[in-house]
Amino acid sequence: MSMSILRLRRNEEKRIQSGHLWVYSNEIDTQFSPLKSFTSGQTILIETSNGKPLGVGYINPNNLLCARILTRDPNIAIDRSLFVHRFNQALSLRERVFDKPFYRAIYGESDGLPGLIVDRFGDHLVVQITTAGMEQQKENICDALKKVFKPQSILLRNDCNSRKAESLNNEIEQAFGITPDSIQIEENNTQFMISPHTGQKTGWFFDHRISRQQISRYVAGKRVLDVFSYLGAFAIQMANAGASELFCIDISAKALDELTINAKLNKVEDKVTCIANDAFTAMADLKQDKQKFDVVIVDPPAFIKKKKDTKAGLNAYRKINEAAMRLLNKDGILLSASCSMHLKPDELQDCLRAGSRHLDKTLQIVEQCHQGQDHPVHPAIPETRYIKGFISRVLSAS
């Protein structure tokens, strides 16, 4: 098996040998491996400075994050068989944990497949390919998915922003079968209708499954506010857990229309009030109206998408959580979550501390939140641990 060689500079192999899967362009010996000699998505053999194989992967010579490793074995080809093997490994974990086929089936680097995301909605798979290397393997990926998961359809939702960095076109492609416009799924014994063709990302966010179980223990008989509610993943589950009343805020009227459908599907529509507005404005209006809640859930989109956004993002997290605390009844419960991979848990905790002290409140953190088992963490790649959150009790200072 003949492959082009990507050779690292001296002493640049240590991070890879410790388990990481990424190679940066400034780590490459460009005298031996000139980047202009490679094509985007090309399969390569990665070597140490003295020629020892580190693994087989693919390259995009135009990016700072230049290469990704798919296998440590230099004798293994990047082909359909490798994908079948990786998919079977991933499936065996999910089938140990979940009794129904609704989960993230493939989670990129954590499942040994950097650049590939697959969500399973029963008999239908929705796929995101985010790198040129995986784009080159599209046919092998789809063939392997058909063999392992035996789906009725495969939809490629290749319309994510990360493809731009790889100079890939954004497109939605029906790769196999016919994916319905709406699919009914189940999470934590709650039913939802999702839109795989038009919804955010793949149409659903499985990553907060455990957080939704955790917060449901606090809501029986309580008045709950769900900020950034989207399709009602938190809110509808809280209604099923016995919440007496749900207020849902989202800037998208379309998302709230779909939330209403999900409320009716679960026969809890009489508990739900929807507010289509910017979160900060809606929360200020609720405060003006002297509304109070026993539980507030704050799960915003990523306020820190890039490291340069950190200062502004930290301020936004503090402000949104402070606004939430203002709406809590005495001895209220706040779930504060973040999907910003650049935000450290300690930083989110500090935002909560600062907000509570500014309001002269006492904060008790009673639980920490994290992503579900279908989003396993790669121990060498901190970016794979992106979900973090805290369930806190907010008390008047004494």
Beta strands, then each sheet from edge to edge (+ up, - down):
strand 1: 4-7
strand 2: 22-24
strand 3: 42-47
strand 4: 53-59
strand 5: 65-71
strand 6: 102-107
strand 7: 116-121
strand 8: 124-129
strand 9: 153-158
strand 10: 171-176
strand 11: 183-187
strand 12: 190-194
strand 13: 223-227
strand 14: 245-250
strand 15: 272-276
strand 16: 293-298
strand 17: 328-338
strand 18: 361-370
strand 19: 388-396
sheet 1: 1+ 3+ 4- 5+ 2-
sheet 2: 6+ 7- 8+ 9+ 10-
sheet 3: 11+ 12-
sheet 4: 15+ 14+ 13+ 16+ 17+ 19- 18+
end
